[in-house]
C-alpha cells in the first residue's frame, strides 16, 4: 500500500481482498490525512467490509469460469474430464481475479506467449481455443460484450503426428497385456472408441440382440452405434455377467473403476518394445486398419463418430486403391459426359 500525488491532491493505493490493486483519490492536499484514509481502507479490507463501487456490476473471470464448468457438467460431456478440466484450471491461474473487461487482446497475447514457453505451440493454441469458448459463452449469457481471443493470431504448427501399430506391434502389445488391461486394449483396437467412451461403458449400453455397442455420451454429442465383431462380443459378454445395468464394464484388478490406466498401459508398451505411442493412437490404429482393408471412408467416419468426413480424410492415403478408385470415377464421369454430348449432336 502507498500514497502518491497527482497535481495538488493525494491518492491512495492498496490491494483488496482478491489481491487486486485499487487506486482511489483521497480528495485531500494533506499527506497525513491521506495516510489516515489509506489506513481506514486497509482496515475495511481486512475486516471484509471493503467494496469498490467503481467495480459494481463487473464480473471476474473466475466467476464466468465457474458457470462454464457447471454448464459442461450439466451437459455430461465425457470430454469435460479428459480435456476441458486441465485447461480450465490453468486459465484460472492466469486470469482468475481479473475482471472480464480488463482482459484485452494484448493481455491474451501475453498469456499466449507465456504458455508457449511452458509447453508446445499446439498446446498453447488449444488453451486459446478453450479461452475463446469461455468468452463465447460469456457473450451468450450477456456477461461480456466482446471476445478478445477473436483478435489473436494462433501459432502456426505443423500437422500433428499420427501413429498407428502394425499387425506385428498389435500382437506384441496384446501378448504383454494381462487381465483387465488386455480387455481394454483389445476392445479399443477393435472398435476405435475413445478412452473416456470405453471406460464409461455400462451394461445398459450394450444391445446384445442387435449386436451393437450404443454410445450416448460422445465428444461430438451425437449418439453412435458400433457393431461388435465376435472377439469384442465375447469380451463384453464375459464382463457383463453379474453386472448391474448401470454398472461399469471395465474395471481394474481391484474391481474398481479406472482412475488412470496410463501407468499400466505405458508399462505394457515398454515390455512390447513400442515407443512414441499413446492410448489414443489405438483409435488411429483401428481407423488405419479399416481403411487399409478397403472399408469406405464414409463408413469409417461414422464408426469413429467424426462430425465431418474431412476429419477422417487423414486416413485416406493409407488405402492403396483410394486415389485409383477416385480417378476411375472421374474418368467414367467424363466419358459419360462425352457420350451425352455426342448423342445430342447426332440427334
Secondary structure, 3 states (H helix, E strand, C coil): CEEEEECCEEEEEEECCCCCEEEEECCCCCHHHHHHHHHHHHHHHHHCCCCCHHHCCCCEHHHHHHHHHHHHHHHCCHHHHHHHHHHHHHHHHHHCCCEHHHCCHHHHHHHHHHHHHHCCHHHHHHHHHHHHHHHHHHHHCCCCCCCHHHHCCCCCCCCCCCCCCCHHHHHHHHHHCCHHHHHHHHHHHHHCCCHHHHHCCEHHHEECCCCEEEECCCCCCCCEEEECCHHHHHHHHHHHCCCCCCCECCECCCCCECCCCHHHHHHHHHHHCCCCCCCCHHHHHHHHHHHHCCCCHHHHHHHHCCCCHHHHHHHHHHCCCHHHHHHHHHHHHHHHHHHHHHHHHHC
